[in-house]
């Protein structure tokens, strides 16, 4: 089930369907489609995806009320429902920019009244329309589809960090590891948790997550011991917080461990309490495998 938008132009506009296709070929990031009439946006950092299709003309098309003076460009945009809010937050500014750059008129059949067709989009209007429908349908279908829940504030933080991760990494002048955040569902309580990885005690930029997967390597009785597993983020902050410094940027709650401090915290790192093996904790979820709305109350 998807949220669909349709692209039109004014009859006097010189814009062609090929112009739209050319624009998408040159301006749509993260396009993984090799089909000449389909654009599949898929962001590997955030997990967000949507489709834009160039369709064959509808020969049975009849101009209806509200579409006078418009020409169907035969393009449609589709974004699935039952997704976390950040799918819309990332996707719709791309559509708004296309509409602004090309003078495309957007038909949103999910909207109410005059908002269905607009040649002067209010910023955020499309996202608000999707969020409204997504919340409603997710609440209705939550139990039937066995959906999983994460609060929007938490998943939006994951999205914000992942959106900026590569830029953060590129802006560092030192060799510091910037991990991805993943989501796992615990087998013990079926709740969703945010996780990142910290290999050994290397310098790291650490986002605020629930758990950190660490790998210890140390000597014990003349043997090299390797141990890995889940450590609570709060435990790391409590035991090693003095070695980290706050990192000020648009993404909140980042702390950073530089090389000198990393070298000095080896013993404390190797004493961190592992609470679970990764395989015993639960399963990793893709970013489209949970939502920010729970079941409707009866």
MINU-818597 format. One record per residue (C-alpha): x, y, z; residue in one letter. Coordinates in Angstrom, 1 decimal, decimal comma, always signed. Example, Ala and Ser with C-alpha at 12.3 -4.5 7.8 and 13.67 -1.06 7.14 Angstrom:
DOSE       u       v       w  residuo
DOSE   +12,3    -4,5    +7,8        a
DOSE   +13,7    -1,1    +7,1        s
//
This chain:
DOSE       u       v       w  residuo
DOSE    +0,0    +0,0    +0,0        x
DOSE    +1,6    +3,3    -1,1        x
DOSE    +1,1    +7,0    -1,0        x
DOSE    +1,1    +8,2    -4,7        x
DOSE    +1,6   +11,6    -6,3        x
DOSE    +1,0   +12,5   -10,0        x
DOSE    +2,9   +15,1   -12,1        x
DOSE    +1,1   +17,6   -14,3        x
DOSE    +2,0   +20,8   -16,1        x
DOSE    +0,1   +23,8   -17,4        x
DOSE    -0,9   +23,5   -21,1        x
DOSE    +1,1   +26,5   -22,0        x
DOSE    +4,3   +25,1   -20,4        x
DOSE    +7,0   +23,9   -22,8        x
DOSE    +8,1   +21,2   -20,3        x
DOSE    +8,2   +17,7   -21,9        x
DOSE    +8,2   +14,2   -20,4        x
DOSE   +11,8   +13,8   -21,6        x
DOSE   +12,7   +17,0   -19,7        x
DOSE   +11,5   +15,4   -16,5        x
DOSE   +13,4   +12,2   -17,3        x
DOSE   +16,6   +14,1   -18,0        x
DOSE   +16,2   +16,1   -14,8        x
DOSE   +15,8   +12,9   -12,8        x
DOSE   +18,8   +11,3   -14,5        x
DOSE   +21,0   +14,2   -13,6        x
DOSE   +19,6   +15,3   -10,2        x
DOSE   +18,1   +12,4    -8,3        x
DOSE   +20,6   +11,0    -5,9        x
DOSE   +20,9    +7,4    -4,8        x
DOSE   +19,1    +6,0    -8,0        x
DOSE   +19,8    +2,3    -8,2        x
DOSE   +17,5    +1,6   -11,2        x
DOSE   +18,9    +0,8   -14,6        x
DOSE   +15,5    +1,0   -16,2        x
DOSE   +15,0    +4,0   -18,5        x
DOSE   +11,5    +4,7   -17,3        x
DOSE   +11,9    +4,1   -13,6        x
DOSE   +13,9    +5,8   -10,8        x
DOSE   +14,4    +3,9    -7,6        x
DOSE   +15,8    +6,1    -4,9        x
DOSE   +17,5    +4,0    -2,2        x
DOSE   +19,8    +5,8    +0,3        x
DOSE   +22,3    +3,2    +1,7        x
DOSE   +23,0    +5,4    +4,8        x
DOSE   +19,4    +5,9    +6,0        x
DOSE   +17,5    +3,0    +4,4        x
DOSE   +14,9    +5,4    +2,8        x
DOSE   +13,6    +4,5    -0,6        x
DOSE   +10,8    +5,5    -3,0        x
DOSE    +9,9    +5,0    -6,7        x
DOSE    +9,2    +7,4    -9,6        x
DOSE    +7,7    +5,8   -12,7        x
DOSE    +7,3    +7,2   -16,2        x
DOSE    +4,1    +5,6   -17,4        x
DOSE    +2,5    +5,1   -20,8        x
DOSE    -0,2    +7,7   -21,6        x
DOSE    -3,7    +6,8   -20,4        x
DOSE    -5,8    +6,7   -23,6        x
DOSE    -9,0    +6,6   -21,6        x
DOSE    -8,0    +9,8   -19,7        x
DOSE   -10,8   +12,4   -19,4        x
DOSE   -10,2   +15,8   -18,0        x
DOSE   -12,1   +16,1   -14,8        x
DOSE   -13,0   +19,1   -12,6        x
DOSE   -10,0   +20,8   -11,2        x
DOSE    -7,7   +19,6   -14,0        x
DOSE    -8,8   +22,1   -16,6        x
DOSE    -5,8   +23,6   -18,4        x
DOSE    -3,4   +20,9   -17,1        x
DOSE    -1,5   +18,2   -19,0        x
DOSE    -0,7   +14,8   -17,5        x
DOSE    +3,1   +14,3   -17,6        x
DOSE    +2,6   +10,5   -17,0        x
DOSE    +5,0   +10,4   -14,0        x
DOSE    +4,0    +9,2   -10,6        x
DOSE    +5,8    +9,1    -7,2        x
DOSE    +5,2    +6,2    -4,7        x
DOSE    +6,2    +6,0    -1,1        x
DOSE    +5,1    +3,0    +1,0        x
DOSE    +3,0    +3,4    +4,2        x
DOSE    +3,8    +1,6    +7,5        x
DOSE    +7,2    +3,3    +7,6        x
DOSE    +8,9    +5,5   +10,2        x
DOSE    +8,4    +9,2    +9,9        x
DOSE   +11,9    +9,9    +8,5        x
DOSE   +10,9    +8,2    +5,2        x
DOSE    +8,7   +11,1    +4,5        x
DOSE   +11,0   +13,7    +6,0        x
DOSE   +13,8   +12,7    +3,6        x
DOSE   +11,7   +12,0    +0,5        x
DOSE    +9,3   +14,9    +0,1        x
DOSE   +11,8   +17,7    -0,1        x
DOSE   +13,2   +16,0    -3,2        x
DOSE    +9,8   +16,0    -4,8        x
DOSE    +9,3   +19,7    -3,8        x
DOSE   +12,6   +20,7    -5,3        x
DOSE   +11,7   +18,9    -8,6        x
DOSE    +8,3   +20,6    -8,7        x
DOSE   +10,0   +24,0    -8,0        x
DOSE   +12,8   +23,5   -10,5        x
DOSE   +10,6   +22,3   -13,4        x
DOSE    +7,3   +24,0   -12,7        x
DOSE    +5,6   +20,7   -12,2        x
DOSE    +2,1   +20,7   -10,7        x
DOSE    +1,6   +17,9    -8,1        x
DOSE    -1,6   +16,0    -7,7        x
DOSE    -2,0   +14,5    -4,2        x
DOSE    -5,2   +12,4    -4,3        x
DOSE    -4,7   +11,6    -0,6        x
DOSE    -5,1   +15,3    +0,3        x
DOSE    -8,4   +17,1    +1,1        x
DOSE   -10,1   +19,6    -1,2        x
DOSE    -8,0   +22,3    -2,8        x
DOSE    -4,8   +20,9    -1,5        x
DOSE    -5,1   +18,0    -4,0        x
DOSE    -3,6   +20,0    -6,8        x
DOSE    -1,0   +22,7    -6,3        x
DOSE    +1,4   +24,7    -8,6        x
DOSE    +2,7   +26,5    -5,5        x
DOSE    +3,5   +23,8    -3,0        x
DOSE    +3,6   +24,9    +0,6        x
DOSE    +6,9   +23,5    +2,0        x
DOSE    +6,1   +20,4    +4,1        x
DOSE    +2,6   +20,0    +2,8        x
DOSE    +3,3   +16,7    +1,0        x
DOSE    +5,1   +15,3    +4,0        x
DOSE    +2,3   +16,3    +6,3        x
DOSE    -0,2   +14,6    +4,0        x
DOSE    +1,8   +11,4    +4,0        x
DOSE    +2,4   +11,5    +7,8        x
DOSE    -1,3   +11,9    +8,4        x
DOSE    -2,2    +8,9    +6,2        x
DOSE    +0,7    +6,8    +7,4        x
DOSE    -0,2    +7,3   +11,1        x
DOSE    -3,8    +6,5   +10,5        x
DOSE    -3,2    +3,3    +8,5        x
DOSE    -0,4    +2,1   +10,7        x
DOSE    -2,6    +2,4   +13,8        x
DOSE    -5,4    +0,5   +12,0        x
DOSE    -3,1    -2,3   +10,6        x
DOSE    -0,6    -2,5   +13,4        x
DOSE    -1,8    -5,8   +14,9        x
DOSE    -2,8    -7,4   +11,7        x
DOSE    +0,6    -6,7   +10,0        x
DOSE    +2,5    -7,5   +13,2        x
DOSE    +4,3    -4,2   +12,9        x
DOSE    +7,0    -3,1   +15,3        x
DOSE    +7,1    +0,2   +17,2        x
DOSE    +9,9    +2,8   +17,9        x
DOSE    +9,2    +6,3   +19,2        x
DOSE    +9,7    +8,9   +16,5        x
DOSE   +12,2   +10,9   +18,5        x
DOSE   +14,4    +7,9   +18,7        x
DOSE   +14,2    +6,8   +15,1        x
DOSE   +14,6   +10,4   +13,9        x
DOSE   +17,8   +10,6   +15,8        x
DOSE   +19,1    +7,5   +14,0        x
DOSE   +18,1    +9,1   +10,7        x
DOSE   +19,7   +12,5   +11,6        x
DOSE   +23,0   +10,8   +12,5        x
DOSE   +23,0    +8,5    +9,4        x
DOSE   +22,2   +11,4    +7,1        x
DOSE   +25,2   +13,3    +8,4        x
DOSE   +27,6   +10,3    +9,1        x
DOSE   +29,7   +10,6    +6,0        x
DOSE   +29,9   +14,4    +6,3        x
DOSE   +31,0   +14,0    +9,9        x
DOSE   +33,6   +11,5    +8,9        x
DOSE   +34,9   +13,6    +6,1        x
DOSE   +35,2   +16,6    +8,4        x
DOSE   +37,5   +14,9   +10,8        x
DOSE   +41,2   +15,7   +10,6        x
DOSE   +42,2   +12,6   +12,7        x
DOSE   +41,7    +8,9   +12,0        x
DOSE   +38,5    +8,4   +14,0        x
DOSE   +35,9    +5,7   +13,4        x
DOSE   +32,4    +6,9   +12,8        x
DOSE   +30,1    +3,9   +13,1        x
DOSE   +26,7    +3,2   +11,6        x
DOSE   +23,6    +2,9   +13,9        x
DOSE   +21,6    -0,2   +13,4        x
DOSE   +18,3    -1,4   +15,0        x
DOSE   +17,8    -4,7   +16,7        x
DOSE   +14,8    -6,4   +18,3        x
DOSE   +15,5    -8,0   +21,6        x
DOSE   +14,5   -11,7   +21,9        x
DOSE   +14,0   -11,1   +25,7        x
DOSE   +11,4    -8,3   +25,6        x
DOSE   +10,7    -7,8   +21,9        x
DOSE   +11,6    -4,1   +22,2        x
DOSE   +13,7    -2,3   +19,6        x
DOSE   +17,1    -1,0   +20,5        x
DOSE   +19,7    +1,2   +18,7        x
DOSE   +23,1    -0,3   +18,4        x
DOSE   +26,5    +0,7   +17,0        x
DOSE   +29,9    -1,1   +16,9        x
DOSE   +33,2    -0,1   +18,6        x
DOSE   +36,1    -2,4   +17,5        x
DOSE   +38,6    -2,8   +20,3        x
DOSE   +39,4    +0,6   +21,8        x
DOSE   +40,1    +2,6   +18,6        x
DOSE   +39,3    +6,3   +18,5        x
DOSE   +35,6    +6,7   +17,8        x
DOSE   +32,8    +9,2   +17,4        x
DOSE   +30,0    +7,7   +19,5        x
DOSE   +26,3    +8,6   +18,9        x
DOSE   +23,8    +8,1   +21,7        x
DOSE   +22,5    +4,6   +21,4        x
DOSE   +21,1    +1,9   +23,7        x
DOSE   +24,0    -0,6   +23,3        x
DOSE   +27,4    -0,8   +21,8        x
DOSE   +28,9    -4,0   +20,4        x
DOSE   +32,5    -4,0   +21,5        x
DOSE   +35,4    -6,3   +20,7        x
DOSE   +38,1    -6,8   +23,4        x
DOSE   +41,6    -8,2   +22,6        x
DOSE   +43,8    -8,8   +25,6        x
DOSE   +46,4   -11,1   +27,1        x
DOSE   +45,5   -13,6   +29,8        x
DOSE   +47,9   -16,3   +31,0        x
DOSE   +50,2   -15,8   +28,1        x
DOSE   +47,3   -16,2   +25,6        x
DOSE   +45,6   -13,7   +23,4        x
DOSE   +41,9   -13,6   +24,3        x
DOSE   +39,2   -12,1   +22,0        x
DOSE   +35,8   -11,3   +23,5        x
DOSE   +32,9    -9,5   +21,9        x
DOSE   +29,3    -8,6   +22,9        x
DOSE   +26,8    -6,0   +23,9        x
DOSE   +27,7    -3,3   +26,4        x
DOSE   +25,1    -0,7   +27,6        x
DOSE   +25,9    +2,8   +26,3        x
DOSE   +25,3    +4,2   +29,8        x
DOSE   +28,0    +1,9   +31,1        x
DOSE   +30,5    +3,2   +28,6        x
DOSE   +29,6    +6,8   +29,6        x
DOSE   +29,9    +5,9   +33,3        x
DOSE   +33,2    +4,0   +33,0        x
DOSE   +34,9    +5,9   +30,2        x
DOSE   +33,1    +9,2   +30,0        x
DOSE   +36,1   +11,2   +31,2        x
DOSE   +38,1   +10,0   +28,2        x
DOSE   +35,4   +11,3   +25,8        x
DOSE   +34,9   +14,9   +24,7        x
DOSE   +31,6   +16,5   +23,6        x
DOSE   +31,4   +17,0   +19,8        x
DOSE   +29,4   +20,0   +18,9        x
DOSE   +27,5   +19,9   +15,6        x
DOSE   +24,0   +19,8   +14,2        x
DOSE   +23,6   +16,2   +15,4        x
DOSE   +23,1   +16,3   +19,2        x
DOSE   +24,6   +14,0   +21,9        x
DOSE   +27,8   +13,0   +20,1        x
DOSE   +31,0   +12,3   +22,0        x
DOSE   +34,4   +11,7   +20,6        x
DOSE   +37,4    +9,6   +21,8        x
DOSE   +40,7   +10,7   +20,3        x
DOSE   +43,9    +8,7   +19,9        x
DOSE   +45,7    +9,8   +23,1        x
DOSE   +42,7    +9,1   +25,3        x
DOSE   +42,0    +5,8   +23,5        x
DOSE   +45,6    +4,7   +24,3        x
DOSE   +45,1    +5,5   +27,9        x
DOSE   +41,8    +3,7   +28,4        x
DOSE   +42,8    +0,2   +27,3        x
DOSE   +42,4    -1,4   +30,8        x
DOSE   +39,1    +0,3   +31,5        x
DOSE   +37,8    -0,7   +28,0        x
DOSE   +38,7    -4,4   +28,6        x
DOSE   +36,9    -4,3   +32,0        x
DOSE   +33,6    -3,1   +30,4        x
DOSE   +30,8    -5,5   +31,3        x
DOSE   +29,4    -7,4   +28,4        x
DOSE   +25,7    -8,1   +29,1        x
DOSE   +24,9   -10,3   +26,1        x
DOSE   +26,5   -12,0   +23,1        x
DOSE   +25,3   -10,4   +19,9        x
DOSE   +23,7   -13,7   +18,6        x
DOSE   +21,8   -14,2   +21,9        x
DOSE   +20,5   -10,6   +22,0        x
DOSE   +18,1   -10,7   +19,0        x
DOSE   +17,8    -9,9   +15,3        x
DOSE   +18,8    -6,9   +13,2        x
DOSE   +15,9    -5,0   +11,5        x
DOSE   +16,0    -3,0    +8,3        x
DOSE   +15,0    +0,6    +8,5        x
DOSE   +11,6    -0,1    +6,9        x
DOSE   +10,8    -2,8    +9,4        x
DOSE    +9,2    -0,6   +12,1        x
DOSE    +6,9    +2,4   +12,5        x
DOSE    +6,4    +5,4   +14,8        x
DOSE    +2,7    +4,6   +15,6        x
DOSE    +1,2    +1,9   +17,7        x
DOSE    -2,1    +0,1   +17,4        x
DOSE    -5,3    +2,2   +17,6        x
DOSE    -7,0    +2,1   +21,0        x
DOSE   -10,4    +0,3   +21,0        x
//
